[in-house]
Amino acid sequence: MLVTFGPCCFCGRDIEKTEVDPCRVTVATAEEGKWQVWACHGSCFREKLADTPEAPGLFEPAYF
């Protein structure tokens, strides 16, 4: 059985299964509780995390 994870929601490339991939990005609305899940590469998600001078390392540790 072939399992595919589809394209990464950030880069659009297919996701191969690795130790950290695929990652899941889950978004939920606060008011209505609606939710949706997308797959992505761990490296693509980490690349999108903000690392601002005002809050360096805010999202550390990121385990991927």
C-alpha positions as CSV (number, residue, x, y, z in Angstrom):
1,M,0.0,0.0,0.0
2,L,1.4,3.4,-1.0
3,V,0.8,6.2,1.4
4,T,1.3,9.8,0.1
5,F,1.1,13.0,2.0
6,G,0.5,15.3,-0.9
7,P,2.2,18.7,-1.4
8,C,3.7,20.8,1.3
9,C,1.4,23.8,2.1
10,F,4.4,26.1,2.0
11,C,6.6,25.1,-0.9
12,G,4.2,22.9,-3.0
13,R,6.6,20.0,-3.3
14,D,5.7,16.4,-2.4
15,I,6.5,15.2,1.1
16,E,8.6,12.1,1.6
17,K,8.2,10.3,5.0
18,T,11.2,10.9,7.2
19,E,11.9,11.2,10.9
20,V,10.3,14.6,11.0
21,D,8.2,14.8,7.9
22,P,5.4,15.2,7.3
23,C,4.6,17.8,9.9
24,R,1.0,18.9,10.4
25,V,-0.2,22.5,10.7
26,T,-3.6,22.7,12.4
27,V,-5.6,25.9,12.4
28,A,-8.7,26.3,14.5
29,T,-11.1,29.3,14.7
30,A,-11.6,30.6,18.2
31,E,-15.2,31.5,17.9
32,E,-16.8,28.6,16.0
33,G,-14.2,25.9,16.7
34,K,-13.8,25.0,13.0
35,W,-10.5,23.4,12.1
36,Q,-8.3,22.4,9.2
37,V,-5.1,20.4,8.9
38,W,-2.3,20.8,6.2
39,A,0.9,18.8,5.7
40,C,4.2,20.4,5.3
41,H,8.0,19.8,5.5
42,G,9.4,20.4,8.9
43,S,12.1,22.6,7.3
44,C,9.5,24.7,5.5
45,F,7.6,25.3,8.7
46,R,10.7,26.1,10.7
47,E,11.8,28.6,8.0
48,K,8.4,30.4,8.4
49,L,8.7,30.8,12.2
50,A,9.5,34.4,13.2
51,D,12.8,35.1,14.9
52,T,12.6,38.8,15.6
53,P,15.1,41.0,17.5
54,E,12.4,41.8,20.1
55,A,11.9,38.1,20.9
56,P,14.9,36.0,19.8
57,G,14.3,32.3,20.1
58,L,10.7,32.7,21.0
59,F,9.7,29.4,19.3
60,E,12.7,27.4,20.5
61,P,13.1,24.6,21.0
62,A,11.6,23.4,17.8
63,Y,12.1,19.6,17.6
64,F,12.5,19.3,13.9
